[in-house]
Amino acid sequence: MRPGFADPVLDAQAAFRAVMEAMARPGRVLRLAAPPAPPPPLAPAAAAALLALADAETPLWTDAPEEARGWIAFHSGAPLLAAPGEAEFLLATAAMPPLGLLRAGSDEAPQEGATLILQVEALRPGAGWRLSGPGIAEEHRLAVCGLPADFPAQWAANAARFPRGVDLVLAAGDALAAFPRTLRIEEGG
């Protein structure tokens, strides 16, 4: 079994702080200083975010292959589910599950909406979509390579459910960025 974090306590805390910083500053790309070295096809940033967020009481869904699923189960203790719509946390390594099928919480308990950790090909700040919303002073730009063509429409539908909805953590290599459900996306120009 491949190891998880080199220093389980300090590295998990650093990864958790990075995810929280990414949520507070949507679309900002952060690099993790000491991510784990998970089995393929897990990206180090995706694995770090998952290990920082999931535990034995958070139902998890992933499309990762068996070796990676075993690594995730061993290091997080999270129960692995067969259906993405039941999970609190999701890790998609290949294709993004449709946002409309994931847990959105309720008006009374919006915090019960799912968090999707999605591996993408690349995160490129300074180009691409114009991002706005809480945590962004005026506007931020981010290009994300590897999302489905209909992602902007799915995101708009997700935002329309507010305060319910899905939060998104994007991971590429050792970098991550977050899209909380309050983020607005406009096509770049």
C-alpha positions in Angstrom: 0.0 0.0 0.0 1.4 3.4 -1.0 1.7 5.8 1.9 -0.7 8.7 2.4 0.6 12.0 3.8 4.3 11.9 4.9 3.2 13.6 8.2 -0.4 12.6 8.6 -1.3 15.4 11.0 0.6 18.4 9.7 0.1 17.5 6.0 -3.7 16.9 6.4 -4.0 20.2 8.2 -2.1 22.0 5.5 -4.3 20.4 2.8 -7.4 21.3 4.7 -6.3 24.9 5.0 -5.5 24.9 1.2 -9.0 23.7 0.4 -10.6 26.3 2.8 -8.5 29.0 1.3 -9.5 27.9 -2.2 -13.2 28.0 -1.2 -12.7 31.5 0.3 -11.0 32.8 -2.8 -12.9 31.1 -5.7 -10.9 30.4 -8.8 -7.5 31.0 -7.3 -5.1 28.3 -8.1 -3.1 27.0 -5.1 -0.2 24.6 -5.1 0.1 22.0 -2.3 3.5 21.9 -0.7 3.5 18.3 0.5 0.7 16.3 -1.3 0.7 12.5 -1.0 1.9 10.2 -3.8 -1.4 8.3 -4.5 -1.7 5.4 -7.0 -2.6 6.4 -10.6 -4.9 7.9 -11.8 -5.3 9.9 -8.6 -3.8 13.4 -8.8 -1.8 14.4 -5.7 -4.0 17.5 -5.1 -7.2 15.5 -5.5 -5.9 12.9 -3.1 -4.8 15.5 -0.6 -8.2 17.3 -0.7 -10.0 14.0 -0.2 -7.9 12.9 2.7 -8.3 16.3 4.4 -12.1 16.3 4.0 -13.3 12.7 4.2 -13.4 10.4 7.2 -15.2 7.3 8.5 -18.5 9.2 8.8 -18.6 10.8 5.3 -20.1 8.6 2.5 -17.8 8.8 -0.5 -18.3 7.9 -4.2 -15.4 7.6 -6.7 -14.9 6.3 -10.2 -11.3 5.5 -9.4 -10.0 2.0 -10.3 -9.7 -0.7 -7.6 -6.2 0.0 -6.5 -7.0 3.7 -5.9 -10.3 2.8 -4.2 -8.4 0.6 -1.8 -5.9 3.4 -1.1 -8.7 5.9 -0.5 -10.6 3.5 1.8 -7.4 2.7 3.8 -6.3 6.2 4.3 -9.6 8.0 4.7 -11.8 5.3 6.3 -14.7 6.7 4.3 -17.4 4.2 3.3 -17.4 3.9 -0.5 -20.8 4.1 -2.1 -22.1 2.8 -5.5 -24.4 5.7 -6.3 -23.0 9.2 -6.7 -26.3 10.8 -5.7 -26.0 9.5 -2.1 -22.5 10.7 -1.4 -21.4 13.7 0.7 -18.0 13.7 -1.1 -17.2 12.6 -4.6 -13.9 12.1 -6.3 -14.2 11.9 -10.1 -11.0 10.9 -11.9 -12.4 10.4 -15.4 -15.8 11.9 -16.2 -17.7 14.5 -14.2 -21.0 13.1 -12.9 -23.9 15.4 -13.8 -24.2 18.1 -11.1 -28.0 17.9 -11.1 -27.9 14.3 -9.9 -25.7 15.0 -6.8 -26.9 15.8 -3.3 -27.9 19.5 -3.2 -29.0 19.6 0.5 -32.3 21.3 1.3 -33.4 24.9 2.0 -33.4 24.0 5.7 -30.0 22.2 5.5 -28.0 23.5 2.5 -24.8 22.3 4.1 -25.8 18.8 3.2 -25.0 19.5 -0.4 -22.2 17.4 -1.9 -18.7 18.4 -2.5 -17.3 17.1 -5.8 -13.5 16.8 -6.1 -12.9 16.7 -9.9 -9.6 15.9 -11.6 -9.0 18.1 -14.7 -6.2 18.4 -17.2 -5.1 21.9 -16.3 -5.9 25.1 -14.4 -4.7 28.3 -16.0 -5.2 31.6 -14.1 -5.5 34.8 -16.0 -7.5 33.5 -19.0 -10.8 31.8 -19.7 -14.0 32.3 -17.8 -14.7 35.5 -15.9 -15.5 34.5 -12.3 -17.4 36.7 -9.8 -19.2 36.4 -6.5 -18.3 36.3 -2.8 -14.6 36.1 -2.2 -13.8 37.9 -5.5 -13.3 41.6 -5.3 -14.2 42.4 -8.9 -13.5 39.6 -11.3 -11.1 36.7 -11.6 -10.1 34.7 -14.7 -9.6 31.0 -14.9 -9.4 28.5 -17.8 -10.1 24.9 -16.9 -9.1 22.2 -19.3 -10.9 18.9 -19.1 -14.5 19.9 -18.2 -17.5 18.7 -20.2 -18.7 21.2 -22.9 -21.9 21.7 -21.0 -20.3 22.6 -17.7 -21.3 26.3 -17.8 -24.9 25.3 -18.2 -24.7 22.7 -15.4 -23.1 25.3 -13.2 -25.8 27.8 -13.9 -28.4 25.3 -13.0 -26.5 24.4 -9.8 -26.4 28.1 -8.9 -30.1 28.5 -9.5 -30.8 26.1 -6.6 -29.1 28.4 -4.1 -28.9 28.1 -1.1 -28.9 24.4 -2.1 -26.3 23.1 -4.5 -23.0 21.3 -5.0 -19.5 22.8 -4.2 -16.6 21.9 -6.5 -12.9 21.4 -5.9 -10.9 21.2 -9.1 -7.5 19.3 -9.1 -4.7 19.2 -11.6 -1.5 17.6 -10.5 -0.5 19.3 -7.3 -2.7 22.4 -7.9 -6.3 23.0 -6.9 -9.0 25.6 -7.2 -12.5 25.7 -5.8 -15.9 26.7 -7.1 -18.3 27.2 -4.2 -22.0 27.2 -5.2 -22.1 31.0 -5.0 -19.6 31.5 -7.8 -20.9 33.0 -11.1 -19.2 32.0 -14.4 -19.3 34.0 -17.6 -17.6 33.0 -20.8 -14.2 34.8 -21.3 -13.7 37.4 -23.9 
